Amino acid sequence: MFIANKLKCTLSVTVLLISVGLVQAQTMGSDAASSLSRITSKIHVPNTNSISADGLRGLVRNMNAPVPMKTAAASWWLESSQDTIFALFPGSKIYVSQIFYAYNTNGDSTKVLYKIYNDTTSQFENSTLDQYEYDSNFNVTKDLTSLWDKGTKSFQEQSQTIYAYNSSNLETERYSQHMLSGSWVNDNRTATTYDSQDRDTEVLNQNWGMSDWVNYDRTTYTYAQGVFPTMELYQTWDGSDWVDEERYVYTLNGDNNIETETYQVPNNGQWADSAKYTYTYNSNMRISQILEQYQKGGNWVDSTRTTITYHSSTGMFDFASVLVEAWDGSNWINQYQTVYSYNSNNQVTEYLYQEWKQLG
């Protein structure tokens, strides 16, 4: 399924962030976050049919990339004097950290240094160092993580991820390794294949065996036209063959946006419907409503409805509000909503999560 960095929380928590003098109060709920993930993964960007089949999934991944970017080159840049996350529960410790960034002449981050405040020494001490390498097309080719060794007072390499790309600058392979007794040992690998239109047709995950990569699971995609597939099949490897686990069947509207998404599971050798999502779009081709239904007695039964409004008419993900309702058999009942506030620069300053309480 199209996933855009899903945020999973078991509680609705309030986190106070202090960074570069900016204070933001954020309140997040798990269901609301899940709804946002579904929203951002189904939107087709007009005039971009040539992008890969990842579509918005890749776009969102890039928007939330772990490698920070800076327009001007600098040797070291301190993101903030201190980033403090206040304890969520009484009696918990408060952790204070500093994050430093180094950049190359292209403005790409080459190093990210994390320091943790030590209450005993009253100093910030080295903790983790991430280092990045790039190819001539500005693609990340290696992500190396080292941990600070207090004994040797030096950074020791711990893990790394290696990336490869095709001529279209689409990632074809990534594999991770960990350091063991001075040598790199393979962990897992993800290989992606594409069709002639740069749409991914298979994403294969493997683990390292004794001497070679061993299949773990894979997702394959089938297309009709446009950037979104008409079917997405997930399978696992049983040691000798691929076993069907689940699949999503999509219908597309005239704008090549996903109109319906049906989730199916195997049942006695056949695919059985389990859940369905129907998407409604506004005049700017952004999702305005999501209807979730489940299968009961051969019929689709309403479950939840998500209604989305936007801050502006041009932004793709500048949500103004997200309202979730539940069907009680006769009426739609408010459940919760997330409201977003913006400053004059159209930057989000607050996320307000509200639950609906029935009085009386």
LINJOWO-V510267 format. One record per residue. N is the residue number from 1. RES is the residue in one small letter. SS is DSSP state (H for helix, E for strand, - for the rest). Layout:
# LINJOWO-V510267
N_RES_SS + N_RES_SS
This chain:
# LINJOWO-V510267
1_m_- + 2_f_- + 3_i_- + 4_a_- + 5_n_- + 6_k_- + 7_l_- + 8_k_- + 9_c_- + 10_t_- + 11_l_- + 12_s_- + 13_v_E + 14_t_E + 15_v_E + 16_l_E + 17_l_E + 18_i_E + 19_s_E + 20_v_- + 21_g_- + 22_l_E + 23_v_E + 24_q_E + 25_a_E + 26_q_E + 27_t_E + 28_m_E + 29_g_- + 30_s_H + 31_d_H + 32_a_H + 33_a_H + 34_s_H + 35_s_H + 36_l_H + 37_s_H + 38_r_H + 39_i_H + 40_t_H + 41_s_- + 42_k_- + 43_i_- + 44_h_- + 45_v_- + 46_p_- + 47_n_- + 48_t_- + 49_n_- + 50_s_- + 51_i_- + 52_s_- + 53_a_- + 54_d_- + 55_g_- + 56_l_H + 57_r_H + 58_g_H + 59_l_H + 60_v_H + 61_r_H + 62_n_H + 63_m_H + 64_n_- + 65_a_- + 66_p_- + 67_v_- + 68_p_- + 69_m_E + 70_k_- + 71_t_- + 72_a_- + 73_a_- + 74_a_- + 75_s_- + 76_w_- + 77_w_E + 78_l_E + 79_e_- + 80_s_- + 81_s_- + 82_q_- + 83_d_E + 84_t_E + 85_i_E + 86_f_- + 87_a_- + 88_l_- + 89_f_- + 90_p_- + 91_g_- + 92_s_- + 93_k_- + 94_i_- + 95_y_E + 96_v_E + 97_s_E + 98_q_E + 99_i_E + 100_f_E + 101_y_E + 102_a_E + 103_y_E + 104_n_- + 105_t_- + 106_n_- + 107_g_- + 108_d_E + 109_s_E + 110_t_E + 111_k_E + 112_v_E + 113_l_E + 114_y_E + 115_k_E + 116_i_E + 117_y_E + 118_n_E + 119_d_- + 120_t_- + 121_t_- + 122_s_- + 123_q_E + 124_f_E + 125_e_E + 126_n_E + 127_s_E + 128_t_E + 129_l_E + 130_d_E + 131_q_E + 132_y_E + 133_e_E + 134_y_E + 135_d_- + 136_s_- + 137_n_- + 138_f_- + 139_n_- + 140_v_E + 141_t_E + 142_k_E + 143_d_E + 144_l_E + 145_t_E + 146_s_E + 147_l_E + 148_w_E + 149_d_E + 150_k_- + 151_g_- + 152_t_- + 153_k_- + 154_s_E + 155_f_E + 156_q_E + 157_e_E + 158_q_E + 159_s_E + 160_q_E + 161_t_E + 162_i_E + 163_y_E + 164_a_E + 165_y_E + 166_n_- + 167_s_- + 168_s_- + 169_n_- + 170_l_- + 171_e_E + 172_t_E + 173_e_E + 174_r_E + 175_y_E + 176_s_E + 177_q_E + 178_h_E + 179_m_E + 180_l_E + 181_s_- + 182_g_- + 183_s_E + 184_w_E + 185_v_E + 186_n_E + 187_d_E + 188_n_E + 189_r_E + 190_t_E + 191_a_E + 192_t_E + 193_t_E + 194_y_E + 195_d_- + 196_s_- + 197_q_- + 198_d_- + 199_r_- + 200_d_E + 201_t_E + 202_e_E + 203_v_E + 204_l_E + 205_n_E + 206_q_E + 207_n_E + 208_w_E + 209_g_- + 210_m_- + 211_s_- + 212_d_- + 213_w_E + 214_v_E + 215_n_E + 216_y_E + 217_d_E + 218_r_E + 219_t_E + 220_t_E + 221_y_E + 222_t_E + 223_y_- + 224_a_- + 225_q_- + 226_g_- + 227_v_- + 228_f_- + 229_p_- + 230_t_- + 231_m_E + 232_e_E + 233_l_E + 234_y_E + 235_q_E + 236_t_E + 237_w_E + 238_d_- + 239_g_- + 240_s_- + 241_d_- + 242_w_E + 243_v_E + 244_d_E + 245_e_E + 246_e_E + 247_r_E + 248_y_E + 249_v_E + 250_y_E + 251_t_E + 252_l_E + 253_n_- + 254_g_- + 255_d_- + 256_n_- + 257_n_- + 258_i_E + 259_e_E + 260_t_E + 261_e_E + 262_t_E + 263_y_E + 264_q_E + 265_v_E + 266_p_E + 267_n_E + 268_n_- + 269_g_- + 270_q_E + 271_w_E + 272_a_E + 273_d_E + 274_s_E + 275_a_E + 276_k_E + 277_y_E + 278_t_E + 279_y_E + 280_t_E + 281_y_E + 282_n_- + 283_s_- + 284_n_- + 285_m_- + 286_r_- + 287_i_E + 288_s_E + 289_q_E + 290_i_E + 291_l_E + 292_e_E + 293_q_E + 294_y_E + 295_q_E + 296_k_E + 297_g_- + 298_g_- + 299_n_E + 300_w_E + 301_v_E + 302_d_E + 303_s_E + 304_t_E + 305_r_E + 306_t_E + 307_t_E + 308_i_E + 309_t_E + 310_y_E + 311_h_- + 312_s_- + 313_s_- + 314_t_- + 315_g_- + 316_m_- + 317_f_- + 318_d_- + 319_f_E + 320_a_E + 321_s_E + 322_v_E + 323_l_E + 324_v_E + 325_e_E + 326_a_E + 327_w_E + 328_d_- + 329_g_- + 330_s_- + 331_n_- + 332_w_E + 333_i_E + 334_n_E + 335_q_E + 336_y_E + 337_q_E + 338_t_E + 339_v_E + 340_y_E + 341_s_E + 342_y_E + 343_n_- + 344_s_- + 345_n_- + 346_n_- + 347_q_- + 348_v_E + 349_t_E + 350_e_E + 351_y_E + 352_l_E + 353_y_E + 354_q_E + 355_e_E + 356_w_- + 357_k_- + 358_q_- + 359_l_- + 360_g_-
